[in-house]
Amino acid sequence: MRILFCNKYNYAFSGTEVYLFEAMELMRSKGHEVALFSMADPRGSSTAYDRHFVPHVDFKQRTGWFRKIGLAGRAIYSLEARRRLRGMIAEFRPDVAHVRNIYHHLSPSILWELKAQKVPVVYHLNDFKVLCASYNLVLRGEACEVCKGGEFWHAMKEKCYPGWGARMTLVAEAYFHKWLGTYRKCVDCFLAPSQFVRDKFVEHGWDPAAFEVLPHFQAVKAVAERRAENAPLLYFGRLSAEKGVDDLLKAMQRLPNLRLIVAGDGPERGRLERLAAELRLANVEFAGYMRGAELERAIAGSRFTVLPSHAYETLGKTILESYAEARAVVATDLGSRRELVQAGKTGLLYRVGDVEQLAAAIRFLSSQPELADKMGQAGREQVRDRYTPGAHYEALIDLYERVIDEKKQSAGAPRGSRTRRTLVMGTVRGGMPRGNRGSFVPLQRLVFGPALGDVDVPPAEFQKRMLRVAFIGGRGLVSKYSGIETYYEEIGKRLTGMGHEVTAYCRTYFTPLGEQRNGIRVVRLPTIRSKHLETLVHTFLSTLHVLIQPCDVVHYHALGPALFSFIPRMAGKKTMVTVQGLDWQRKKWGRIAAAVLRLGERAAVSLPSHTMVVSQALQKYYRGRYGAGTSYVPNGGVLRERRLPDKIFDWGLEPGKYICFWGGFLRRKVAICWWKLMKSWTLTLSS
């Protein structure tokens, strides 16, 4: 099996990455191919796919406002990350993607690329970012859930993250991906490392069926017999505000006869060192970041470990690492730690933020070294029984196989209860379309009603699935104003007759009330009645609306609307633009409007998934000017029954002795009509 791991850091930055690299090595040891998609960083080991990595960026670095705006946009949605991931998928060809910690540096945009490439996604929850704009459901040192229900705006009010610009970016990111439905639409399975995490998501309104619970694993090595007497206490982990190390330093002020080693690094290290100096803590040593054998020796040489986090934590791998070295744990009585720490048996729990109770727990366990050793051994047995690498591997592979199978089944399953029928395009001989392999396919005759007549449809095994299409750019239905509105109605009713679903976005002033017309779903949205803004405003509102609709293809019409055709693509939808003409050439547009339409001309071939033109002249123009390939699909007409011209006789007109003008009453069209009329008169007089 080929497994693609996605994580923003390519080195052991925190416990998240420690698990990641251990899981990758576990999969390799069982014969699977694994690869990492990440941000380039010299601290990480080189891989065969480094050229696909996203360039390194430091969001904490001081920079100008223009650069900050660019970084904010990248944090919310990164087209570059999608492009680079696309290249890696093409080369590595993964069977499944295992996604963790991707925020800001990679951004959730990569989930849309995985969906577009049909790669099943297992999203491993290493924090609560999906529920909380600031990651950890913590505010001012306490558990916080004011954003429950997706009300992320509270993060701005409560100042739960430093810097108003950073908070604004986090809130915008949360709303943007909630609005797109990124996690609900792109993730095949959420992997929760504890029952607490799963329950918390369900409490916030998520479907419990979308979650699997699988704790992290921990290897257990042979340990020498030892006593914890006179050994130091140990905190190890990231030095960030939510980890509660402040409480531990304040507790150590009350315990001058005990020593503490703080092993770790992070944004709070400087402040914590200053706090230790202010408290005159001669019994505290900041040892810096540790990993591997060095960290194992530090854990093994401690009395026990202290983990004072104020955050819920998704699991607490530090607890498992402590148990693996037969060390007891003192931890906050919060969230998932209740699942790992059996109070009185493998460690002690205390109230979050209660420094006095923390100091009392440390004092008690330090005074009972034999009890501390006994608790550590019990924790070690717990790891050996419940958290082995072998059991974790079997569960994870089973999950991968299930999401792969479900992805394949959903790709081939019908999407709804309606019968989906469409024609297989190909060469036609004797009324029979050619199949994909050159064989002829017998046709079935289906009657769709008088509007369309009889339509030839291939047997079920040759039929494509139904499509859901949205039309954007025209004024609407019923009222006739231009060819776009005619296209809406004529093509729309034929597509619905073939079993597809069509939605037409219409302007409220133009389209009469009603939810449907000829099987076409009508969405009426307001706009500004202005020559220059009407189309752009309505297209923008329609684009926002279509993002949250179940839609396969968004079909934009004309150059102005083409400017918006990239937005649905960011949500994983295919887009198409039809160019009916080079509108900027029309004299009714001023200099600024013409410039915008020129941008739309280029956008029509650079932003959508595909471009269609209605004339060979336009196709030649785009090929010559932009080197872009387009599909030439001319507008059609409806063959009508010939009838006697009753009105012509009523009006007293004789064949060959009148001029007929048929079209919209636009200044440019009337001028052309008069020019042709004058030319006709001139020819008549000269003859």
Secondary structure, DSSP 4 states (H G I P E B T S, - for coil): -EEEEE-S-SS--SHHHHHHHHHHHHHHHTT-EEEEE-B--TTSPP-TTGGGSBPP--TTS---HHHHHHHHHHHH--HHHHHHHHHHHHHH--SEEEE---TTTT-THHHHHHHHTT--EEEE-SSSTTT-TTSSSEETTEE--TTTTT-TTHHHHHT-SSSHHHHHHHHHHHHHHHHHTHHHHH-SEEEESSHHHHHHHHHTT--GGGEEE---------------TTPPEEEES---GGG-HHHHHHHHHT-TTS-EEEE--STTHHHHHHHHHHTT-TTEEEEE---HHHHHHHHHTSS-EEE---S--S--HHHHHHHHTT--EEEES-TTHHHH--BTTTEEEE-TT-HHHHHHHHHHHHT-HHHHHHHHHHHHHHHHHH--HHHHHHHHHHHHHHHHHHHHHHHHS-SSSS----PPPS-EETTEEB-TTS-B-PPEEEE--TTT-EEEE--GGGPPPP-EEEEESS--SSS--SHHHHHHHHHHHHHHHTT-EEEEEEETTTS-S-SEETTEEEEEE-----TTTHHHHHHHHHHHHHHTS--SEEEEESHHHHTTTTHHHHTT-EEEEEE---GGGSTTS-HHHHHHHHHHHHHHHHSSSEEEESSHHHHHHHHHHH----EE-------------HHHHHTT--TTS-----S---HHHHHHHHHHHHHHHHHHHH-
